Each structure stands twice: as C-alpha cells, then as structure tokens.
C-alpha cells in the first residue's frame, strides 16, 4: 500500500469518527437543551342544569307492626294522613304501599315556573292514643335520593320500626342496605330489593338488624332515586311510650349540625346523640349550645371506632332548646334522641343532622303541636335571614356560630331565605308530652352545578 493511499484511508476513517462524535454531541445537546413547550389549558365551564320538575314524596299512611295476631312482622296501616301542600299547580299521585291493605304514600310533582324550580313543600302529622301506639309524629315531604342514612334505628326489646322505600318514578329502583352495628358494616341476608315504579316497599327493622340495639343503616339506590324513611314506636313494659317519623341524613360530613333539640325534662337516659364514622376511627366532639346563645351547656369528647355506631348520653342538659354540633376526625353521620319521660303518655323524637340551606327554600309546618323554626349559622359572620309565612315577612339575624328560633303556626308555604349566608334549619315540635322534628331540605338539593371539561 502506498503512503498516499494509507493517508487517504485514515483521513476517511477520521472523518467518520468525527461525524459520529458531532452527531453524538448534537444528540446530547438536544437532550440537555429543553425543547420548546407547547401547552393549552383544557376549557372548563360550569353550567347550571336547567330546572326540571320538582318531585317530593309525602308520608300519607302511619304504619304499625304487630296488629296481626299470628305475624308480629306484618305491617298494618294505623291511620291515613292528609299532607298539607304548597299551592304550585302540582300534580299528585298515590303510591300504594305493597302488601299493606289500603295504605299509600303520595308523590307530588310540579313543573318549573318562570325558569325557576317550583317552590314545592308539604308536611303531615299523626297522633295516637291506642293501646299499642301512643304519641305524636310529624314529617315533611322530601325529595328522593340515591344515598340515605337512617341513624335512629332501634332493635331493642319494646321498640319496633318499619323502613319505607318509596319510588315515585317510572323505572325500577334497586335498593341495597348496609347495616353498621356492633360487628361493623355488614350486608344482611336479603339486603337488596327491587322497588317497582310508583310503589312503596316496607322492610321491618328487625329483619335487617336482628337484636342489635343501636345500628345505623345506609340505603343506596340504583336505577332511580328513592325516598327512604323510618316509622318507629316504643313500648315500655305494656305501656306505649311514643311514635316517630324519622327523616334520613343525606350525606356524611366531618361536621354535622342538629338544630332545635328540645329537652322538655332533664333526666338520665332521656337525651343522647348517635354518631357513626363509616370509614375511619378517631375522636368525636359533641357540643350542646343553648338556642338563646351563651356558653356551651355541655361538651363531650369520645373515641369512635370505624363502622361501629356510638351512642353518647347527654344527661346533664337542663330543660330548654339546644343546637347540637357533632365534629369528627373524618366524615360522620349523626342524630339526636330526646324523650319527654319514661311513663304512660310520654313521647320521643329523633332529630337528624340538617343539610345546608344556601338559597330561598319553601317548607311546610304540620299541625297538632306547637312548632318553631330552629336555625344555626356555622360561619364566622352574622346571617341576615328572612322567614315569610302567609305573605308576612319576618327578619331574623342569626349570629356567627350561633342559633335563633322563630315560633311558627301550621302552614304549607313558609319560605326561608338565608340571603347571602348559609343556614341549617329544623322545624321542631314540642307541646307538653308531644315531641317531633323535621329537617328543612334545600330547594336545590338535586340541582348542583355541573362542571364540563373538554
């Protein structure tokens, strides 16, 4: 090989190596140097759903267990109720209670008016002095939900209860139950059922909880929302000692507000709060605040175990009206229990936690007992609210982290307007030995804004 050819060969090889090195350096530079960033935010829009028909279910039959001699779990109708309804051009239809002769609930539906959801409300009450059923109960017409919590279940001897599941819609609802008791959350045998369109199904409490004394039941519906509620009664020995219609708690929250608990008689085992933290263990604090303001009358802290209900006695409360606050380390459901006594003619009531009211809301007040609207403001600023009854408007200032009460007469079209604030409200009934409660449900409970991302 000549020297010239060798030099040419080495030159070509060097050029190849140089090209590789240059290429590698270029790649490395591309890796090290940031590429131009191109980004675009996804369009996000919040839309208020167009107002649809307002639908409520009203309890129109008082139900009772044990009147059929050979079947203690057979449900019978004790009385037919006539709910008082606000006048909004609504239509109503009976929902037959299956397997209970002559019994029916009522579905009430009203279309939007003037581009707004119809102001629909209703309420009913029941009194009995029968040998097996004695006391006073009141209830409000309520919207169907996909998720409900029945907190005031009692499986002890002397207590009986009937869960009612009403489906006012045109499609079948599949309903499942989860029972939270001493063993934690369980699914009872036969813990799901189908509710045909336009019907009401009854489920005796004992068939779900056995002898568990203080369970909480979650009701979940697929296919169509349902209205879940509880009718219960109590007998002490051979003496009837009260009846109650119990609203459901809508959803779990780390802080629950129970306005307007009326303590008519101070005494042991007459006042308590039931709490369930479904998903986590931790401390629970219960505070009883006098409705007229001032320092808390009672404050207790206890540890709750996940999935196991906790009954907290409030025996130290003197007679009076209270707003009860329940706060936990994780979301919880809660309701307060109050009795007028333990003798003949006494009564009791469950006061479920009340949801937030953020917009003008129509509500109804049943007859048969003295009533008051109990309000609680959980914010840091006073709330200037108005309550309109029969066209007469009353201004109510609810102090920050405080409550207020306004006496009411029976009406079907009262309106609570929280202004720019947020309130929790309960219609509390107390008249001698008559005791009942019905939470005020927000007008926009099922019409939350929709967030659209594209």
C-alpha positions as CSV (number, residue, x, y, z in Angstrom):
1,X,0.0,0.0,0.0
2,X,1.4,3.4,-0.9
3,X,1.8,6.2,1.7
4,X,-0.8,8.3,-0.2
5,X,-3.5,5.6,-0.1
6,X,-2.9,4.9,3.6
7,X,-3.2,8.6,4.4
8,X,-6.5,8.7,2.4
9,X,-7.9,5.8,4.2
10,X,-7.0,7.2,7.6
11,X,-8.5,10.5,6.6
12,X,-11.8,8.9,5.7
13,X,-11.8,7.0,8.9
14,X,-11.1,10.1,10.9
15,X,-13.9,11.9,9.1
16,X,-16.3,9.1,10.0
17,X,-15.3,9.2,13.6
18,X,-15.7,13.0,13.6
19,X,-19.1,12.7,12.1
20,X,-20.1,10.2,14.8
21,X,-18.8,12.5,17.5
22,X,-20.5,15.5,16.1
23,X,-23.8,13.6,15.9
24,X,-23.4,12.3,19.4
25,X,-22.7,15.8,20.7
26,X,-25.8,17.1,18.8
27,X,-28.0,14.4,20.3
28,X,-26.6,15.2,23.8
29,X,-27.2,18.9,23.2
30,X,-30.8,18.1,22.2
31,X,-31.3,16.1,25.3
32,X,-29.8,18.7,27.6
33,X,-31.4,21.7,25.9
34,X,-35.1,22.0,26.7
35,X,-37.5,21.6,23.8
36,X,-40.0,24.4,23.2
37,X,-43.1,23.8,25.4
38,X,-46.5,23.9,23.8
39,X,-49.5,23.7,26.2
40,X,-53.1,24.6,26.1
41,X,-55.5,24.7,29.1
42,X,-58.5,22.4,28.7
43,X,-61.6,24.6,28.5
44,X,-63.6,24.3,31.7
45,X,-67.1,25.6,32.1
46,X,-69.6,25.5,35.0
47,X,-73.2,25.2,33.9
48,X,-76.3,25.3,36.0
49,X,-78.6,22.5,34.9
50,X,-81.9,23.6,33.5
51,X,-84.6,23.4,36.2
52,X,-86.6,20.2,36.0
53,X,-89.7,19.0,37.7
54,X,-89.7,19.1,41.4
55,X,-90.7,15.8,42.9
56,X,-91.4,15.1,46.6
57,X,-92.7,12.1,48.4
58,X,-95.2,12.6,51.3
59,X,-95.9,10.1,54.1
60,X,-99.6,9.6,53.8
61,X,-100.0,6.4,55.9
62,X,-99.0,5.8,59.5
63,X,-97.8,2.2,59.8
64,X,-97.6,-0.2,62.7
65,X,-96.3,-3.7,63.4
66,X,-97.8,-6.4,65.5
67,X,-101.6,-6.0,64.9
68,X,-101.8,-9.3,63.1
69,X,-102.0,-11.9,65.8
70,X,-100.1,-14.7,64.1
71,X,-97.4,-12.5,62.5
72,X,-95.5,-9.9,64.5
73,X,-93.7,-8.6,61.5
74,X,-96.8,-8.0,59.4
75,X,-97.2,-4.2,58.7
76,X,-100.7,-2.6,59.0
77,X,-102.0,0.9,58.4
78,X,-102.8,2.7,61.7
79,X,-104.1,5.9,60.1
80,X,-104.4,7.8,56.8
81,X,-102.7,11.2,56.8
82,X,-103.5,14.3,54.7
83,X,-100.4,16.2,53.9
84,X,-100.7,20.0,53.6
85,X,-99.1,21.0,50.3
86,X,-98.0,24.3,49.0
87,X,-100.1,25.6,46.1
88,X,-97.8,25.5,43.0
89,X,-100.0,23.8,40.4
90,X,-98.6,20.5,41.4
91,X,-100.0,17.1,40.4
92,X,-100.1,14.3,42.9
93,X,-100.5,10.5,42.6
94,X,-100.9,7.8,45.2
95,X,-98.0,5.3,45.7
96,X,-99.5,2.1,47.0
97,X,-97.7,0.5,49.9
98,X,-97.2,-3.0,48.7
99,X,-98.6,-5.8,51.0
100,X,-100.3,-3.3,53.3
101,X,-104.1,-3.1,52.6
102,X,-105.3,0.3,51.8
103,X,-102.0,2.1,52.6
104,X,-100.4,4.7,50.3
105,X,-97.9,7.4,50.2
106,X,-98.2,10.4,47.9
107,X,-95.9,11.6,45.1
108,X,-96.2,15.3,44.3
109,X,-94.7,16.8,41.1
110,X,-94.5,20.4,39.9
111,X,-93.0,21.8,36.7
112,X,-90.6,24.7,36.6
113,X,-92.2,28.2,36.8
114,X,-90.7,31.3,35.2
115,X,-87.4,29.4,34.6
116,X,-87.2,28.5,38.2
117,X,-87.6,25.3,40.1
118,X,-91.1,25.1,41.6
119,X,-91.4,26.1,45.3
120,X,-92.9,22.8,46.5
121,X,-93.3,21.7,50.1
122,X,-95.6,19.6,52.3
123,X,-96.0,18.3,55.8
124,X,-98.2,15.9,57.8
125,X,-98.6,14.9,61.4
126,X,-100.1,11.9,63.3
127,X,-101.4,11.5,66.8
128,X,-102.5,8.2,68.5
129,X,-103.7,7.2,71.9
130,X,-104.3,3.5,71.1
131,X,-103.4,0.7,73.5
132,X,-100.4,-0.3,71.3
133,X,-99.4,3.0,69.8
134,X,-99.4,6.3,71.6
135,X,-97.7,9.6,70.8
136,X,-97.2,12.4,68.2
137,X,-95.2,12.3,65.0
138,X,-94.6,14.9,62.2
139,X,-93.0,14.6,58.8
140,X,-92.1,16.8,55.8
141,X,-92.4,15.8,52.2
142,X,-88.9,15.1,50.9
143,X,-87.1,14.5,47.6
144,X,-85.9,11.1,46.6
145,X,-82.2,10.4,46.9
146,X,-79.7,7.9,45.7
147,X,-77.9,7.7,49.1
148,X,-79.6,8.0,52.5
149,X,-78.6,7.2,56.1
150,X,-81.1,6.1,58.7
151,X,-79.5,6.9,62.0
152,X,-82.2,6.4,64.6
153,X,-82.7,2.6,64.3
154,X,-83.5,0.8,67.5
155,X,-83.5,-3.0,67.7
156,X,-84.0,-3.3,71.4
157,X,-87.0,-5.1,73.1
158,X,-90.0,-2.8,73.1
159,X,-89.0,-0.8,70.0
160,X,-90.4,-1.6,66.6
161,X,-89.7,0.1,63.3
162,X,-90.7,0.0,59.7
163,X,-88.4,1.3,56.9
164,X,-90.3,2.6,53.9
165,X,-88.7,2.9,50.5
166,X,-90.8,4.9,48.0
167,X,-90.1,5.1,44.3
168,X,-92.1,7.8,42.6
169,X,-90.5,7.4,39.2
170,X,-91.3,5.3,36.1
171,X,-88.4,2.9,36.3
172,X,-87.5,0.2,38.8
173,X,-85.1,1.1,41.6
174,X,-82.7,-1.5,43.0
175,X,-82.1,-0.7,46.7
176,X,-79.3,-2.2,48.8
177,X,-78.8,-1.9,52.6
178,X,-75.6,-1.8,54.6
179,X,-76.1,-2.3,58.4
180,X,-73.5,-0.7,60.7
181,X,-73.7,-2.3,64.1
182,X,-71.5,-3.9,66.8
183,X,-69.9,-6.1,64.2
184,X,-69.1,-3.2,61.9
185,X,-70.6,-2.9,58.4
186,X,-72.5,-6.0,57.2
187,X,-74.8,-6.8,54.3
188,X,-77.9,-8.5,55.7
189,X,-79.4,-11.6,54.1
190,X,-81.8,-10.4,51.6
191,X,-80.1,-7.0,51.9
192,X,-81.2,-5.8,48.5
193,X,-84.6,-5.4,46.8
194,X,-86.3,-4.1,43.7
195,X,-88.9,-1.3,44.1
196,X,-91.3,-1.2,41.2
197,X,-92.2,2.2,39.6
198,X,-94.8,4.1,41.6
199,X,-94.8,1.9,44.7
200,X,-93.6,1.8,48.3
201,X,-92.0,-1.2,49.9
202,X,-91.8,-1.8,53.6
203,X,-89.0,-3.5,55.5
204,X,-89.4,-4.3,59.2
205,X,-86.2,-3.2,61.0
206,X,-85.9,-6.5,62.8
207,X,-85.5,-8.3,59.5
208,X,-82.3,-6.3,58.9
209,X,-80.7,-5.8,62.3
210,X,-81.8,-8.6,64.5
211,X,-81.3,-7.7,68.1
212,X,-78.6,-5.1,67.5
213,X,-79.7,-2.3,69.8
214,X,-78.3,0.8,68.1
215,X,-77.4,0.3,64.4
216,X,-77.2,2.8,61.5
217,X,-78.4,1.7,58.1
218,X,-77.1,3.1,54.7
219,X,-79.7,2.9,51.9
220,X,-78.3,3.0,48.3
221,X,-80.4,3.1,45.2
222,X,-79.6,2.4,41.6
223,X,-81.9,2.9,38.6
224,X,-83.9,5.6,40.3
225,X,-83.7,7.7,43.4
226,X,-85.9,6.7,46.3
227,X,-87.2,8.3,49.4
228,X,-86.1,6.3,52.5
229,X,-87.6,7.0,55.9
230,X,-88.4,5.3,59.2
231,X,-91.6,5.0,61.2
232,X,-91.0,3.7,64.8
233,X,-92.8,3.2,68.1
234,X,-91.8,2.3,71.6
235,X,-93.5,0.3,74.3
236,X,-92.1,0.2,77.9
237,X,-93.4,-2.9,79.5
238,X,-97.0,-2.9,78.4
239,X,-97.2,0.9,78.2
240,X,-96.9,2.6,74.8
241,X,-94.3,5.4,75.1
242,X,-94.1,7.3,71.8
243,X,-94.1,7.2,68.0
244,X,-91.8,8.9,65.5
245,X,-91.4,9.6,61.8
246,X,-87.7,9.9,61.1
247,X,-86.0,11.7,58.2
248,X,-82.8,10.3,56.7
249,X,-79.4,12.1,56.9
250,X,-78.4,12.9,53.3
251,X,-74.6,12.5,53.5
252,X,-71.7,12.1,55.8
253,X,-69.6,15.1,56.8
254,X,-66.8,15.9,59.3
255,X,-69.1,18.4,61.0
256,X,-72.9,17.9,61.4
257,X,-75.4,20.4,62.8
258,X,-78.6,19.3,64.7
259,X,-80.7,22.4,65.4
260,X,-83.6,22.7,67.7
261,X,-83.3,19.7,70.0
262,X,-86.0,20.3,72.7
263,X,-85.2,19.0,76.2
264,X,-88.6,19.0,78.0
265,X,-87.4,17.1,81.0
266,X,-83.9,16.8,82.4
267,X,-83.0,13.3,83.4
268,X,-80.9,10.2,82.9
269,X,-81.2,8.4,79.5
270,X,-83.6,11.0,78.0
271,X,-81.1,12.8,75.8
272,X,-78.4,11.2,73.6
273,X,-76.6,11.6,70.3
274,X,-75.8,8.7,67.9
275,X,-72.7,9.0,65.8
276,X,-71.2,6.8,63.1
277,X,-67.9,7.4,61.3
278,X,-68.2,4.8,58.5
279,X,-64.6,4.8,57.2
280,X,-62.1,5.7,59.9
281,X,-61.6,5.7,63.7
282,X,-61.0,8.8,65.7
283,X,-62.2,11.3,68.2
284,X,-65.7,12.8,68.2
285,X,-66.7,16.0,69.9
286,X,-70.3,16.8,70.8
287,X,-71.3,20.3,71.8
288,X,-74.8,21.4,73.1
289,X,-75.3,25.1,72.5
290,X,-78.3,26.8,74.1
291,X,-80.6,28.1,71.4
292,X,-80.7,31.5,73.1
293,X,-76.9,31.9,72.9
294,X,-74.3,31.9,75.6
295,X,-71.6,29.5,76.6
296,X,-72.0,25.8,75.6
297,X,-74.1,23.9,78.1
298,X,-72.2,20.7,77.5
299,X,-69.2,19.5,75.6
300,X,-68.0,15.9,75.4
301,X,-65.3,14.0,73.5
302,X,-65.2,10.3,72.9
303,X,-63.3,8.0,70.5
304,X,-65.3,6.3,67.7
305,X,-64.4,3.1,66.0
306,X,-64.7,3.0,62.2
307,X,-68.0,1.4,61.1
308,X,-69.4,1.0,64.7
309,X,-72.2,3.4,65.9
310,X,-71.6,5.2,69.1
311,X,-74.3,6.4,71.5
312,X,-73.3,9.4,73.6
313,X,-75.5,10.3,76.6
314,X,-76.2,14.0,77.3
315,X,-77.7,13.5,80.7
316,X,-76.5,16.8,82.1
317,X,-78.7,19.1,80.0
318,X,-81.4,21.1,81.8
319,X,-84.7,21.7,80.1
320,X,-84.5,24.0,77.2
321,X,-83.8,24.2,73.4
322,X,-80.4,23.4,72.1
323,X,-78.4,23.3,68.9
324,X,-76.1,20.2,68.9
325,X,-72.8,20.2,66.9
326,X,-71.0,17.0,66.2
327,X,-67.5,17.1,64.8
328,X,-65.2,14.2,64.0
329,X,-61.8,13.4,62.6
330,X,-63.4,12.0,59.4
331,X,-66.9,12.2,57.8
332,X,-69.7,11.1,60.0
333,X,-73.5,10.9,60.3
334,X,-75.4,11.9,63.4
335,X,-78.8,12.3,65.0
336,X,-80.0,13.3,68.5
337,X,-82.6,11.4,70.5
338,X,-84.9,13.0,73.1
339,X,-87.8,11.7,75.2
340,X,-90.3,13.5,77.4
341,X,-90.1,10.8,80.0
342,X,-90.5,7.1,80.5
343,X,-94.1,6.9,81.7
344,X,-97.5,6.4,80.2
345,X,-98.3,9.1,77.6
346,X,-94.7,10.1,77.1
347,X,-93.2,10.6,73.6
348,X,-89.8,10.7,71.9
349,X,-88.3,12.1,68.7
350,X,-85.2,11.7,66.6
351,X,-83.5,14.9,65.3
352,X,-81.4,14.1,62.3
353,X,-78.5,16.4,61.2
354,X,-79.8,19.2,58.9
355,X,-78.3,20.0,55.5
356,X,-77.1,23.4,54.4
357,X,-79.6,26.0,53.1
358,X,-78.0,28.3,50.6
359,X,-81.0,29.6,48.6
360,X,-84.6,30.6,49.3
361,X,-86.4,27.4,50.3
362,X,-90.1,26.7,50.8
363,X,-91.0,24.5,53.7
364,X,-94.2,23.4,55.5
365,X,-95.2,23.1,59.1
366,X,-97.6,20.3,60.3
367,X,-100.4,20.9,62.8
368,X,-101.1,19.3,66.1
369,X,-98.3,20.7,68.3
370,X,-96.5,24.0,68.9
371,X,-93.7,24.5,66.4
372,X,-90.6,26.6,66.0
373,X,-88.1,27.1,63.2
374,X,-84.6,26.4,64.7
375,X,-81.8,28.0,62.7
376,X,-78.0,27.6,63.0
377,X,-75.3,29.7,61.4
378,X,-71.9,27.9,61.2
379,X,-70.0,30.7,59.6
380,X,-67.8,33.5,61.0
381,X,-70.3,36.3,60.1
382,X,-73.9,37.0,61.1
383,X,-76.5,36.0,58.6
384,X,-79.5,38.3,57.9
385,X,-82.3,35.9,57.0
386,X,-86.0,36.3,56.3
387,X,-88.8,34.0,57.0
388,X,-92.1,34.5,55.2
389,X,-95.3,32.9,56.3
390,X,-98.7,33.8,54.8
391,X,-97.2,36.7,53.0
392,X,-95.9,38.2,56.2
393,X,-92.1,38.6,56.3
394,X,-90.0,38.4,59.4
395,X,-86.3,39.4,59.6
396,X,-84.1,37.1,61.7
397,X,-80.5,37.7,62.4
398,X,-78.6,34.5,63.1
399,X,-75.3,35.3,64.9
400,X,-72.0,33.8,63.7
401,X,-71.6,30.3,65.2
402,X,-74.9,30.7,66.8
403,X,-78.6,29.9,66.6
404,X,-82.0,31.5,66.5
405,X,-85.6,30.3,66.9
406,X,-88.8,31.6,65.4
407,X,-92.3,30.4,66.6
408,X,-94.4,29.1,63.7
409,X,-98.0,28.1,63.1
410,X,-99.2,25.4,60.8
411,X,-98.6,26.3,57.2
412,X,-97.8,24.8,53.8
413,X,-95.9,27.6,52.2
414,X,-93.3,29.2,54.5
415,X,-90.1,30.4,52.9
416,X,-86.7,30.6,54.5
417,X,-84.3,33.0,52.7
418,X,-80.7,32.9,54.0
419,X,-79.7,35.9,52.0
420,X,-76.1,35.7,51.2
421,X,-75.4,33.3,54.1
422,X,-75.7,29.6,54.8
423,X,-78.0,28.1,57.4
424,X,-79.1,24.8,58.8
425,X,-82.8,24.5,59.8
426,X,-85.2,22.2,61.6
427,X,-88.9,22.5,62.3
428,X,-89.0,21.5,66.0
429,X,-92.3,20.4,67.6
430,X,-92.8,20.4,71.4
431,X,-96.1,20.7,73.2
432,X,-96.4,19.1,76.6
433,X,-95.8,15.4,76.0
434,X,-95.8,15.8,72.2
435,X,-92.4,15.8,70.5
436,X,-91.3,15.7,66.9
437,X,-88.8,17.1,64.4
438,X,-88.4,17.5,60.6
439,X,-85.3,18.9,58.9
440,X,-85.7,21.6,56.3
441,X,-84.3,20.3,53.0
442,X,-82.7,22.8,50.5
443,X,-84.7,23.8,47.4
444,X,-81.7,23.0,45.2
445,X,-80.8,19.6,46.8
446,X,-80.7,17.8,43.5
447,X,-79.7,20.6,41.1
448,X,-76.0,21.2,41.8
449,X,-73.9,23.0,39.1
450,X,-72.2,20.8,36.5
451,X,-68.5,21.2,35.7
452,X,-67.7,20.5,32.0
453,X,-64.1,19.9,30.8
454,X,-63.3,19.5,27.1
